[in-house]
Amino acid sequence: MMQWFAIHRSNFRSATILLVAALVAGCQSAGERLIAQAARSDTCAAKPLRSFVGRKADYPTREALEQRVANKSRLRWLAPGDEILADLNTDRANVVLDENGTIKNIGCF
C-alpha cells in the first residue's frame, strides 16, 4: 500500500508542476509574448548594441550608439518612468536608462 501511495504521490507532484507551469505561461500578455519572441530572434538588431550596456548615456556614447544603427528612427531612448509598452514596435531598438543616466538594457520592444 505504501508503494502505491509513493507512486501516485510522485505522479501528483509531476502533474501539479505541469499545471502550474501551464498557468504561468498562460498569464503572459500578447505583448509580453511578442517581446519574448523578438528578443529570441533579435528583430531590431539589438545584440551588437549591447556592448553599450553599463555605459553613461552621455553625448559621445549616444552618438556612437546611433552610428551603429542603420535608421535612427528605429532607436528609442527610455528614461525611468517612460511608458514602454504603449508604442510596441519589435523592429525598434530601445535603450533603457536607469536613474543615473546609465544604459541598463537594450532590447526589441
MILUMGU-952954 format. One line per field, with one value per atom (N, C-alpha, C): atom name; residue number from 1; z, x, y. Coordinates in nm, 3 decimals. Example, Ala and Ser with C-alpha at 12.3 -4.5 7.8 and 13.67 -1.06 7.14 Angstrom:
<marlos>
a: (N | CA | C | N | CA | C)
k: (1 | 1 | 1 | 2 | 2 | 2)
up: (0.780 | 0.780 | 0.780 | 0.708 | 0.714 | 0.787)
east: (1.319 | 1.230 | 1.320 | 1.285 | 1.367 | 1.290)
north: (-0.569 | -0.450 | -0.330 | -0.225 | -0.106 | 0.003)
</marlos>
This chain:
<marlos>
a: (N | CA | C | N | CA | C | N | CA | C | N | CA | C | N | CA | C | N | CA | C | N | CA | C | N | CA | C | N | CA | C | N | CA | C | N | CA | C | N | CA | C | N | CA | C | N | CA | C | N | CA | C | N | CA | C | N | CA | C | N | CA | C | N | CA | C | N | CA | C | N | CA | C | N | CA | C | N | CA | C | N | CA | C | N | CA | C | N | CA | C | N | CA | C | N | CA | C | N | CA | C | N | CA | C | N | CA | C | N | CA | C | N | CA | C | N | CA | C | N | CA | C | N | CA | C | N | CA | C | N | CA | C | N | CA | C | N | CA | C | N | CA | C | N | CA | C | N | CA | C | N | CA | C | N | CA | C | N | CA | C | N | CA | C | N | CA | C | N | CA | C | N | CA | C | N | CA | C | N | CA | C | N | CA | C | N | CA | C | N | CA | C | N | CA | C | N | CA | C | N | CA | C | N | CA | C | N | CA | C | N | CA | C | N | CA | C | N | CA | C | N | CA | C | N | CA | C | N | CA | C | N | CA | C | N | CA | C | N | CA | C | N | CA | C | N | CA | C | N | CA | C | N | CA | C | N | CA | C | N | CA | C | N | CA | C | N | CA | C | N | CA | C | N | CA | C | N | CA | C | N | CA | C | N | CA | C | N | CA | C | N | CA | C | N | CA | C | N | CA | C | N | CA | C | N | CA | C | N | CA | C | N | CA | C | N | CA | C | N | CA | C | N | CA | C | N | CA | C | N | CA | C | N | CA | C | N | CA | C | N | CA | C | N | CA | C | N | CA | C | N | CA | C | N | CA | C | N | CA | C | N | CA | C | N | CA | C | N | CA | C | N | CA | C | N | CA | C | N | CA | C)
k: (1 | 1 | 1 | 2 | 2 | 2 | 3 | 3 | 3 | 4 | 4 | 4 | 5 | 5 | 5 | 6 | 6 | 6 | 7 | 7 | 7 | 8 | 8 | 8 | 9 | 9 | 9 | 10 | 10 | 10 | 11 | 11 | 11 | 12 | 12 | 12 | 13 | 13 | 13 | 14 | 14 | 14 | 15 | 15 | 15 | 16 | 16 | 16 | 17 | 17 | 17 | 18 | 18 | 18 | 19 | 19 | 19 | 20 | 20 | 20 | 21 | 21 | 21 | 22 | 22 | 22 | 23 | 23 | 23 | 24 | 24 | 24 | 25 | 25 | 25 | 26 | 26 | 26 | 27 | 27 | 27 | 28 | 28 | 28 | 29 | 29 | 29 | 30 | 30 | 30 | 31 | 31 | 31 | 32 | 32 | 32 | 33 | 33 | 33 | 34 | 34 | 34 | 35 | 35 | 35 | 36 | 36 | 36 | 37 | 37 | 37 | 38 | 38 | 38 | 39 | 39 | 39 | 40 | 40 | 40 | 41 | 41 | 41 | 42 | 42 | 42 | 43 | 43 | 43 | 44 | 44 | 44 | 45 | 45 | 45 | 46 | 46 | 46 | 47 | 47 | 47 | 48 | 48 | 48 | 49 | 49 | 49 | 50 | 50 | 50 | 51 | 51 | 51 | 52 | 52 | 52 | 53 | 53 | 53 | 54 | 54 | 54 | 55 | 55 | 55 | 56 | 56 | 56 | 57 | 57 | 57 | 58 | 58 | 58 | 59 | 59 | 59 | 60 | 60 | 60 | 61 | 61 | 61 | 62 | 62 | 62 | 63 | 63 | 63 | 64 | 64 | 64 | 65 | 65 | 65 | 66 | 66 | 66 | 67 | 67 | 67 | 68 | 68 | 68 | 69 | 69 | 69 | 70 | 70 | 70 | 71 | 71 | 71 | 72 | 72 | 72 | 73 | 73 | 73 | 74 | 74 | 74 | 75 | 75 | 75 | 76 | 76 | 76 | 77 | 77 | 77 | 78 | 78 | 78 | 79 | 79 | 79 | 80 | 80 | 80 | 81 | 81 | 81 | 82 | 82 | 82 | 83 | 83 | 83 | 84 | 84 | 84 | 85 | 85 | 85 | 86 | 86 | 86 | 87 | 87 | 87 | 88 | 88 | 88 | 89 | 89 | 89 | 90 | 90 | 90 | 91 | 91 | 91 | 92 | 92 | 92 | 93 | 93 | 93 | 94 | 94 | 94 | 95 | 95 | 95 | 96 | 96 | 96 | 97 | 97 | 97 | 98 | 98 | 98 | 99 | 99 | 99 | 100 | 100 | 100 | 101 | 101 | 101 | 102 | 102 | 102 | 103 | 103 | 103 | 104 | 104 | 104 | 105 | 105 | 105 | 106 | 106 | 106 | 107 | 107 | 107 | 108 | 108 | 108 | 109 | 109 | 109)
up: (0.000 | 0.000 | 0.000 | 0.078 | 0.085 | -0.050 | -0.121 | -0.250 | -0.349 | -0.350 | -0.435 | -0.405 | -0.280 | -0.237 | -0.285 | -0.274 | -0.316 | -0.466 | -0.545 | -0.691 | -0.727 | -0.670 | -0.702 | -0.651 | -0.539 | -0.485 | -0.580 | -0.635 | -0.731 | -0.858 | -0.908 | -1.027 | -1.000 | -0.881 | -0.844 | -0.843 | -0.789 | -0.785 | -0.927 | -1.015 | -1.154 | -1.223 | -1.202 | -1.264 | -1.210 | -1.083 | -1.022 | -1.081 | -1.096 | -1.153 | -1.297 | -1.376 | -1.513 | -1.518 | -1.429 | -1.425 | -1.390 | -1.292 | -1.252 | -1.367 | -1.433 | -1.546 | -1.658 | -1.685 | -1.790 | -1.751 | -1.626 | -1.580 | -1.587 | -1.549 | -1.554 | -1.699 | -1.788 | -1.930 | -1.986 | -1.940 | -1.986 | -1.933 | -1.832 | -1.774 | -1.853 | -1.947 | -2.028 | -2.121 | -2.135 | -2.228 | -2.369 | -2.467 | -2.606 | -2.629 | -2.566 | -2.579 | -2.521 | -2.406 | -2.342 | -2.428 | -2.488 | -2.575 | -2.700 | -2.756 | -2.873 | -2.842 | -2.725 | -2.683 | -2.665 | -2.603 | -2.583 | -2.716 | -2.811 | -2.943 | -3.015 | -3.005 | -3.069 | -3.009 | -2.878 | -2.813 | -2.862 | -2.881 | -2.929 | -3.073 | -3.158 | -3.299 | -3.328 | -3.229 | -3.242 | -3.362 | -3.367 | -3.480 | -3.500 | -3.399 | -3.410 | -3.415 | -3.423 | -3.427 | -3.303 | -3.186 | -3.060 | -3.008 | -3.045 | -2.989 | -3.007 | -3.126 | -3.140 | -3.057 | -3.020 | -2.943 | -2.793 | -2.750 | -2.606 | -2.544 | -2.625 | -2.570 | -2.501 | -2.527 | -2.464 | -2.325 | -2.289 | -2.158 | -2.049 | -1.950 | -1.840 | -1.859 | -1.979 | -2.005 | -1.978 | -1.940 | -1.919 | -2.055 | -2.062 | -2.188 | -2.214 | -2.215 | -2.243 | -2.395 | -2.438 | -2.580 | -2.665 | -2.630 | -2.713 | -2.722 | -2.613 | -2.613 | -2.701 | -2.689 | -2.772 | -2.920 | -2.954 | -3.093 | -3.145 | -3.065 | -3.106 | -3.126 | -3.037 | -3.048 | -3.172 | -3.194 | -3.309 | -3.441 | -3.444 | -3.566 | -3.601 | -3.503 | -3.527 | -3.577 | -3.572 | -3.614 | -3.756 | -3.843 | -3.983 | -3.997 | -3.917 | -3.926 | -3.785 | -3.761 | -3.627 | -3.578 | -3.671 | -3.627 | -3.567 | -3.581 | -3.522 | -3.386 | -3.323 | -3.193 | -3.099 | -2.979 | -2.881 | -2.748 | -2.687 | -2.556 | -2.451 | -2.348 | -2.242 | -2.106 | -2.043 | -1.908 | -1.807 | -1.680 | -1.578 | -1.578 | -1.573 | -1.572 | -1.710 | -1.817 | -1.952 | -1.977 | -2.050 | -2.085 | -2.191 | -2.162 | -2.253 | -2.355 | -2.311 | -2.399 | -2.470 | -2.448 | -2.511 | -2.662 | -2.708 | -2.851 | -2.887 | -2.882 | -2.906 | -3.052 | -3.076 | -3.210 | -3.197 | -3.230 | -3.209 | -3.312 | -3.412 | -3.509 | -3.462 | -3.347 | -3.294 | -3.174 | -3.170 | -3.054 | -2.949 | -2.827 | -2.715 | -2.618 | -2.588 | -2.495 | -2.363 | -2.261 | -2.131 | -2.037 | -1.981 | -1.890 | -1.746 | -1.653 | -1.511 | -1.461 | -1.331 | -1.270 | -1.286 | -1.305 | -1.318 | -1.463 | -1.557 | -1.699 | -1.757 | -1.690 | -1.739 | -1.817 | -1.927 | -2.009 | -1.935 | -1.904 | -1.828 | -1.914 | -2.032 | -2.119 | -2.259 | -2.358 | -2.497 | -2.551 | -2.596 | -2.643 | -2.748 | -2.804 | -2.910 | -2.849 | -2.835 | -2.787 | -2.815)
east: (0.082 | 0.000 | 0.086 | 0.195 | 0.282 | 0.349 | 0.385 | 0.449 | 0.351 | 0.227 | 0.124 | 0.108 | 0.105 | 0.090 | 0.208 | 0.331 | 0.451 | 0.449 | 0.406 | 0.400 | 0.297 | 0.179 | 0.074 | 0.107 | 0.175 | 0.217 | 0.317 | 0.408 | 0.507 | 0.438 | 0.340 | 0.265 | 0.185 | 0.129 | 0.052 | 0.144 | 0.264 | 0.361 | 0.396 | 0.423 | 0.457 | 0.342 | 0.222 | 0.105 | 0.083 | 0.106 | 0.091 | 0.192 | 0.315 | 0.420 | 0.384 | 0.338 | 0.298 | 0.180 | 0.084 | -0.032 | 0.010 | 0.094 | 0.141 | 0.218 | 0.304 | 0.381 | 0.289 | 0.185 | 0.090 | 0.014 | -0.023 | -0.095 | -0.007 | 0.118 | 0.210 | 0.231 | 0.250 | 0.269 | 0.146 | 0.029 | -0.096 | -0.117 | -0.041 | -0.058 | 0.015 | 0.099 | 0.169 | 0.070 | 0.086 | 0.002 | 0.054 | -0.024 | 0.020 | 0.145 | 0.151 | 0.269 | 0.393 | 0.379 | 0.493 | 0.543 | 0.450 | 0.491 | 0.561 | 0.512 | 0.573 | 0.713 | 0.731 | 0.862 | 0.959 | 0.913 | 0.999 | 1.041 | 0.949 | 0.981 | 1.080 | 1.061 | 1.151 | 1.291 | 1.300 | 1.430 | 1.505 | 1.432 | 1.494 | 1.545 | 1.466 | 1.505 | 1.579 | 1.594 | 1.666 | 1.615 | 1.485 | 1.422 | 1.469 | 1.526 | 1.570 | 1.722 | 1.792 | 1.939 | 2.000 | 1.949 | 1.996 | 2.123 | 2.147 | 2.262 | 2.394 | 2.425 | 2.553 | 2.560 | 2.445 | 2.441 | 2.460 | 2.447 | 2.451 | 2.588 | 2.688 | 2.819 | 2.816 | 2.712 | 2.696 | 2.633 | 2.577 | 2.513 | 2.618 | 2.580 | 2.670 | 2.742 | 2.734 | 2.800 | 2.704 | 2.760 | 2.682 | 2.631 | 2.503 | 2.442 | 2.467 | 2.594 | 2.629 | 2.629 | 2.658 | 2.651 | 2.742 | 2.870 | 2.955 | 2.905 | 2.854 | 2.801 | 2.677 | 2.588 | 2.466 | 2.503 | 2.598 | 2.641 | 2.700 | 2.785 | 2.847 | 2.742 | 2.645 | 2.539 | 2.453 | 2.417 | 2.334 | 2.404 | 2.538 | 2.613 | 2.607 | 2.583 | 2.573 | 2.436 | 2.339 | 2.202 | 2.181 | 2.132 | 2.113 | 2.010 | 1.905 | 1.797 | 1.770 | 1.802 | 1.788 | 1.643 | 1.548 | 1.408 | 1.373 | 1.461 | 1.441 | 1.509 | 1.536 | 1.603 | 1.521 | 1.495 | 1.418 | 1.491 | 1.503 | 1.567 | 1.457 | 1.470 | 1.369 | 1.432 | 1.378 | 1.421 | 1.329 | 1.368 | 1.281 | 1.145 | 1.040 | 0.905 | 0.842 | 0.921 | 0.865 | 0.781 | 0.673 | 0.586 | 0.656 | 0.673 | 0.747 | 0.655 | 0.544 | 0.460 | 0.351 | 0.341 | 0.234 | 0.251 | 0.373 | 0.403 | 0.491 | 0.435 | 0.510 | 0.551 | 0.682 | 0.736 | 0.862 | 0.853 | 0.966 | 1.077 | 1.058 | 1.163 | 1.250 | 1.219 | 1.291 | 1.375 | 1.498 | 1.586 | 1.554 | 1.533 | 1.502 | 1.620 | 1.668 | 1.779 | 1.720 | 1.727 | 1.666 | 1.773 | 1.743 | 1.836 | 1.791 | 1.886 | 1.850 | 1.843 | 1.823 | 1.806 | 1.930 | 2.046 | 2.172 | 2.209 | 2.124 | 2.154 | 2.248 | 2.259 | 2.341 | 2.253 | 2.306 | 2.232 | 2.225 | 2.103 | 2.089 | 2.038 | 1.981 | 1.933 | 1.910 | 1.925 | 1.890 | 1.816 | 1.692 | 1.611 | 1.510 | 1.444 | 1.344 | 1.204 | 1.145 | 1.006 | 0.949)
north: (-0.119 | 0.000 | 0.126 | 0.127 | 0.245 | 0.270 | 0.162 | 0.178 | 0.243 | 0.200 | 0.258 | 0.406 | 0.442 | 0.581 | 0.665 | 0.611 | 0.684 | 0.709 | 0.611 | 0.628 | 0.733 | 0.725 | 0.821 | 0.960 | 0.968 | 1.097 | 1.163 | 1.083 | 1.133 | 1.181 | 1.104 | 1.144 | 1.271 | 1.283 | 1.401 | 1.524 | 1.508 | 1.618 | 1.664 | 1.568 | 1.600 | 1.671 | 1.621 | 1.684 | 1.825 | 1.845 | 1.978 | 2.075 | 2.032 | 2.118 | 2.156 | 2.059 | 2.089 | 2.185 | 2.168 | 2.257 | 2.399 | 2.414 | 2.547 | 2.612 | 2.537 | 2.591 | 2.637 | 2.559 | 2.597 | 2.723 | 2.734 | 2.854 | 2.978 | 2.965 | 3.079 | 3.122 | 3.027 | 3.059 | 3.128 | 3.088 | 3.148 | 3.288 | 3.329 | 3.462 | 3.569 | 3.532 | 3.631 | 3.700 | 3.830 | 3.903 | 3.882 | 3.921 | 3.909 | 3.993 | 4.109 | 4.196 | 4.131 | 4.067 | 4.000 | 3.885 | 3.810 | 3.700 | 3.754 | 3.865 | 3.926 | 3.976 | 4.037 | 4.085 | 3.969 | 3.862 | 3.745 | 3.685 | 3.677 | 3.625 | 3.717 | 3.848 | 3.944 | 3.935 | 3.914 | 3.902 | 3.778 | 3.669 | 3.546 | 3.562 | 3.628 | 3.640 | 3.770 | 3.858 | 3.986 | 4.066 | 4.089 | 4.157 | 4.301 | 4.362 | 4.502 | 4.515 | 4.405 | 4.404 | 4.471 | 4.436 | 4.494 | 4.427 | 4.304 | 4.231 | 4.304 | 4.357 | 4.428 | 4.558 | 4.611 | 4.735 | 4.712 | 4.588 | 4.559 | 4.583 | 4.606 | 4.639 | 4.777 | 4.854 | 4.985 | 4.977 | 4.862 | 4.847 | 4.870 | 4.951 | 4.983 | 5.115 | 5.171 | 5.299 | 5.415 | 5.527 | 5.650 | 5.697 | 5.733 | 5.774 | 5.923 | 5.961 | 6.100 | 6.120 | 6.242 | 6.274 | 6.185 | 6.167 | 6.080 | 5.935 | 5.884 | 5.746 | 5.738 | 5.836 | 5.837 | 5.845 | 5.931 | 5.945 | 5.813 | 5.751 | 5.624 | 5.516 | 5.510 | 5.411 | 5.438 | 5.564 | 5.598 | 5.570 | 5.580 | 5.550 | 5.401 | 5.318 | 5.173 | 5.130 | 5.221 | 5.190 | 5.242 | 5.156 | 5.195 | 5.307 | 5.302 | 5.400 | 5.454 | 5.581 | 5.638 | 5.640 | 5.636 | 5.632 | 5.496 | 5.399 | 5.265 | 5.254 | 5.369 | 5.372 | 5.460 | 5.410 | 5.488 | 5.486 | 5.602 | 5.618 | 5.623 | 5.542 | 5.535 | 5.567 | 5.670 | 5.709 | 5.643 | 5.638 | 5.582 | 5.652 | 5.574 | 5.627 | 5.638 | 5.626 | 5.631 | 5.506 | 5.522 | 5.410 | 5.326 | 5.198 | 5.112 | 5.045 | 4.990 | 4.910 | 4.988 | 5.118 | 5.196 | 5.199 | 5.195 | 5.201 | 5.082 | 4.963 | 4.840 | 4.828 | 4.817 | 4.801 | 4.716 | 4.589 | 4.498 | 4.514 | 4.601 | 4.631 | 4.748 | 4.802 | 4.918 | 4.877 | 4.927 | 4.902 | 5.007 | 4.962 | 5.050 | 5.051 | 5.170 | 5.186 | 5.232 | 5.147 | 5.175 | 5.230 | 5.348 | 5.414 | 5.397 | 5.398 | 5.397 | 5.542 | 5.558 | 5.691 | 5.779 | 5.717 | 5.792 | 5.820 | 5.780 | 5.800 | 5.698 | 5.583 | 5.473 | 5.376 | 5.325 | 5.230 | 5.097 | 5.053 | 4.929 | 4.813 | 4.843 | 4.737 | 4.793 | 4.707 | 4.741 | 4.622 | 4.644 | 4.532 | 4.572 | 4.472 | 4.489 | 4.490 | 4.607 | 4.617 | 4.753)
</marlos>
